[in-house]
Amino acid sequence: MIDWGRSLVDLVGTFLASMAVLRYLLEGVVPKRPNPLMKLAVTLTEFALHWIRPVLTALPGRDRSALFWAWFLNLIVFLSRLSLPALGLGGGGVGHFLPWGMALALVEVVRQILYVWMAAVFLLAVLSWINPYSPLLDAVEGLVHPFLRVLRRFIRPLGSIDLSPVILMLFFQFSLTIGVGALEMLVQRLM
């Protein structure tokens, strides 16, 4: 029963955290048409952000409540993965793991941001081939276009083939493997 409960918390928590990251990234994109991705992200995260947003309004800049919600969900997922004896009195209990869980949750948010960007690059490539008039294309282009614009200044198309999305995917994968992996290992070593 506990394994099912952990799996459910892991699945739901990770999915909702990813939707919160998607919402944060899409809030910076101004779509030309109604955006079904943003509607989905708002529908799945508004119940929590309704309570978090008034607390975080004092921070300057963009609304970071979606990122805070993603971080909090990742913290809950991390704590749910711990074994029950680790949460007991031996070894310091939850208080011992909480700072490291908070750091690992932050690393997980960075990982989810990179995954959302990688999915956006993949969707951009597929939608530009299959359905270039899809309403999803505006949102996906808005997420990826700033990166592709920089790459396209240095990497020219080979005939009619644009390799900048492939280079961008390799960069994101390298960032995931080396950058996020190194951060995660550092936090785990400090535990």
Secondary structure, DSSP 4 states (H G I P E B T S, - for coil): -HHHHHHHHHHHHHHHHHHHHHHHHHHT---SS--HHHHHHHHHHHHHHHHHHHHHTTSSSS--HHHHHHHHHHHHHHHHHS-HHHHSSGGGHHHHHHHHHHHHHHHHHHHHHHHHHHHHHHHHHHHHHH-TT-THHHHHHHHHHHHHHHHHHHS--BTTB--HHHHHHHHHHHIIIIIIHHHHHHHHHH-
